[in-house]
Amino acid sequence: MNKSELIDAIAKDSGLTKLDSEKAVNSFINTMENTLKGGDVVTLVGFGSFSVKLTAGRSGRDFKTGAPINIPPRNSVRFKPGKNLKECVN
């Protein structure tokens, strides 16, 4: 499912217009981005938690030449599914 399909599904399920659904989805995405940028955790009870984790720098190899390269540390987003989501999928 892509973003436009999600907007259509939310509009159909909630009775909102597609425009209102798009505003809600965009607002949710912006809020998630801003919260995670600040280093906070977003927890949706029953669904899961989103957090930011620092991945340590490491050495690697260039696939083409085989030369060693340095991979710098970076932040990455982690998702831990909640109990209800796990049960729903299984």
N, C-alpha and C positions, 0 to 999 in steps of 0.2 A: 504494500500500500504506500503510495506516495502522498505528498502534502495535499494535493488537490483532491485526491480520493478520500483522505481523512476529513477534509473540510466538507465534502459532500455527505459523508457518513454522519458527521456531527450535525449538520443541518437537517438531515432526514430524521435522525434519532431524537433531537431536541426540539424540533419545530421552529428553530431559528432560521433566518434567511441565510443564504450562502455568504453574503457580505458580512453579517454579524458573526457567523461561524469563523470566517477567515480572520476577522479582527480578534476573536477570542484565541484562536490558534497562534496568531502572530504575537499577541500579548503574552501568552504562555511561554512561547519560545524565548522572547526577549527577557522575560522575568527569570527564566532558568539560566540564560546566558549571564545575566548581570549577577545573579546570586552565586553561580559557580566561579565567576571571575573574582568575586570577593573572597573566595575560599570557603564559603559556607556549604553545608550539605542540604540537599533538597530531599525530603522524605515524604512520600505519598503512601500513607498507611495502607497496607494490603497490596500495593502495587510494587513499590521498591524504593530504593534510595540512590540518588546520584551524588557523587562526590568527586573531588579533584585530588589526584595523587601525583606526586613528583616522581618521575622515572629517572633513575640515576644515569649519568653519562657512562658510556662504555666504549670499548674499541670494537671495531668491526672490519669487514673487508669489502673493498670495491668489487662488485660482481664481474665487471669487465676486465679489470687489470689484476685483481688479486692483491692490490696494494692495501696496506692497513689504513684505516681512517678513524677519526674520532667522531663519535656520535654524541652530541651535546645533551645535557639533561633537559627534560621538558616536562610540562604538566600534561596529564591526560585525564580524561573523564572516565570514571568507573561507575558501573551500574550493578547494584546488588538487588536481585528480584525479591519481592516480598512473598510471604507464605501463600496468600491467595492466588497470586500470579503463577507460582510454581505448581499449585494444585490444579489450576485451570488448564495449564499446558499439558500436564501429565494426566 
